[in-house]
């Protein structure tokens, strides 16, 4: 089977899974990219990871559409996966070409953001509002034109599944999917804080938490700071460190219980996260939130916003707490639950480690290949998604 993937920029979110697809299928996956490095992600510390079994090719900046049309013709017999097509005019053109030439073509897509906050960085409120109002209209228009010609949709998160179903894509064409990254190593090798029941019975127990992500409104940094302040009230029961790119002066870090620690070197997130009792992802919206995968790979529980796609990992493996991010009070309640019954952290850490084998790129690639080969239909895919029983 020949697989061709079209994507704006190839990141670790997808590269390891596609590499495993190539290894398991015995044929290199061709990946056409608009750029090798995204400037905004590069500024945030992202780096291009070299992985085997991928044939990555650059779509030229000049004559890009002619090039895409030529490649669509050349690989007319292949299975095509379009990732992030609605974010890039050239990729959208390519998607239309594939669909109207009757090729086998799947979308691999996050949900569109249901809020006005900027995705990669904070923008002026009126720009965010215009995008917020325009996104549903544009998505519905394109899906109406293309849905009958799509072979299927790999919907990243439950929200994406719901959105595409509401836009008229048949349930029989919607397959749940997510992002997957490999574990950096044995979590027990990390210089971490691994709680025992004796640790949590200490009357002086302090909950040590970590945030890893961009310092922007969408990520809910302010909610986390407010929740820490609400629980502590002069008594430092919760300590939270914040890592990530952005302007730290926009947020009220106190340098005592809510501390900004700068950025983590690329590839070191799992080792850092393993040093804490839990990771906190307080996003007001996150298409997925791959830092949750990183935490589970490190054997660390997650206190996760219900608006993050990766919350389904936390729920599936009982590896943390899912809260409603509409206010800091809900997150503060999650902190108090763990302070009142800290032995739950030991259980959650054990459950996080059970997730490691089930959220690997290898398992994701096996699942993806069975769908592409027609061995698993949408109904079966939904019943086995994130289940210990593989399709």
Secondary structure as GFF3:
##gff-version 3
##sequence-region A 1 391
A	DSSP	beta_strand	3	7	.	.	.	ID=ss1
A	DSSP	alpha_helix	12	25	.	.	.	ID=ss2
A	DSSP	beta_strand	29	33	.	.	.	ID=ss3
A	DSSP	alpha_helix	39	43	.	.	.	ID=ss4
A	DSSP	beta_strand	54	58	.	.	.	ID=ss5
A	DSSP	alpha_helix	64	74	.	.	.	ID=ss6
A	DSSP	beta_strand	79	83	.	.	.	ID=ss7
A	DSSP	three_ten_helix	85	87	.	.	.	ID=ss8
A	DSSP	alpha_helix	89	100	.	.	.	ID=ss9
A	DSSP	beta_strand	104	110	.	.	.	ID=ss10
A	DSSP	alpha_helix	125	146	.	.	.	ID=ss11
A	DSSP	beta_strand	152	156	.	.	.	ID=ss12
A	DSSP	alpha_helix	158	166	.	.	.	ID=ss13
A	DSSP	three_ten_helix	171	173	.	.	.	ID=ss14
A	DSSP	beta_strand	174	177	.	.	.	ID=ss15
A	DSSP	three_ten_helix	187	189	.	.	.	ID=ss16
A	DSSP	alpha_helix	197	200	.	.	.	ID=ss17
A	DSSP	beta_strand	207	212	.	.	.	ID=ss18
A	DSSP	three_ten_helix	217	219	.	.	.	ID=ss19
A	DSSP	alpha_helix	221	232	.	.	.	ID=ss20
A	DSSP	beta_strand	238	243	.	.	.	ID=ss21
A	DSSP	three_ten_helix	248	250	.	.	.	ID=ss22
A	DSSP	beta_strand	258	260	.	.	.	ID=ss23
A	DSSP	alpha_helix	269	273	.	.	.	ID=ss24
A	DSSP	beta_strand	278	281	.	.	.	ID=ss25
A	DSSP	alpha_helix	291	297	.	.	.	ID=ss26
A	DSSP	beta_strand	301	305	.	.	.	ID=ss27
A	DSSP	alpha_helix	311	317	.	.	.	ID=ss28
A	DSSP	beta_strand	320	323	.	.	.	ID=ss29
A	DSSP	alpha_helix	328	340	.	.	.	ID=ss30
A	DSSP	alpha_helix	343	355	.	.	.	ID=ss31
A	DSSP	three_ten_helix	357	359	.	.	.	ID=ss32
A	DSSP	alpha_helix	361	372	.	.	.	ID=ss33
A	DSSP	alpha_helix	378	384	.	.	.	ID=ss34
###
